[in-house]
Amino acid sequence: MKILAVGPAIVAAALVLGAASAQAQDAAALYKQKCQVCHGSDGKSTPIGQKVGAKDFHAPEVQKMTDQEMFEAIKNGKGKMTAYDKKITDDQMKDLVKFIRSLK
């Protein structure tokens, strides 16, 4: 009987982990589509990004930003960066913040 009780828990855990993995993959794809041209694959900015003032995500000033501040920069735009308020969902923006924080 214990094996039967553990089975659903394992299935539930696999579903949660699978959903989190899919969410991370979606954020990575979204970053590549919307952000990478200026911010680079590693978040350190590209020559194009440097010309328009795109921030290096590893810079101390960016690292000090709260997740909310970063979310608002994505949502409302900042400097020459376009606002994504009408282009992607709030949940996608939150996922982008998590993804950006994960860049090394």
TORNU-461756 format. One record per residue (C-alpha): residue in three letters; x, y, z. Coordinates in steps of 0.1 Angstrom, whole numbers, plus 5000, padded with zeros to 4 digits. Example, Ala and Ser with C-alpha at 12.3 -4.5 7.8 and 13.67 -1.06 7.14 Angstrom:
BEGIN
ala512349555078 ser513749895071 
//
This chain:
BEGIN
met500050005000 lys502850245007 ile504150204972 leu500850314958 ala500750624981 val504250734970 gly503450694933 pro501150994931 ala503651204950 ile506351114926 val504151194896 ala503151524912 ala506751624918 ala507751524882 leu504951744869 val505952044890 leu509652004880 gly508651954844 ala506552274845 ala509452474861 ser511852344834 ala509452434806 gln508952774822 ala512752834823 gln513052714786 asp510352964776 ala512153244794 ala515353154777 ala513653154743 leu511953484751 tyr515253644762 lys516853524730 gln514053674709 lys513554004727 cys516754084747 gln519753904734 val520454134704 cys521354424728 his522154254761 gly524053954746 ser523653584754 asp525653624786 gly523953954797 lys527154154792 ser525854374763 thr526654364726 pro528254624704 ile524854714692 gly523554734728 gln526454944739 lys525655204712 val522155234726 gly523155224762 ala521954864770 lys523154774805 asp525554494813 phe523454274837 his526554194857 ala527254564865 pro526854664901 glu524154914893 val522054644877 gln522854384904 lys521554634930 met518154654913 thr515354474930 asp513354224910 gln510454474910 glu512754754896 met513954514869 phe510354404861 glu509254774858 ala512254844835 ile511054564812 lys507454664815 asn507755044810 gly511055064791 lys514155244803 gly516355484784 lys516255384748 met514855034757 thr511354984744 ala508454904768 tyr507254544767 asp503954624785 lys501754544755 lys504054284739 ile504454024766 thr502553924798 asp503454014833 asp504253654840 gln506653644811 met508353954824 lys508753794858 asp510253484842 leu512653714823 val513853864855 lys514553524870 phe516353424838 ile518453744838 arg519353684874 ser520553334864 leu523053464837 lys526653414846 
//
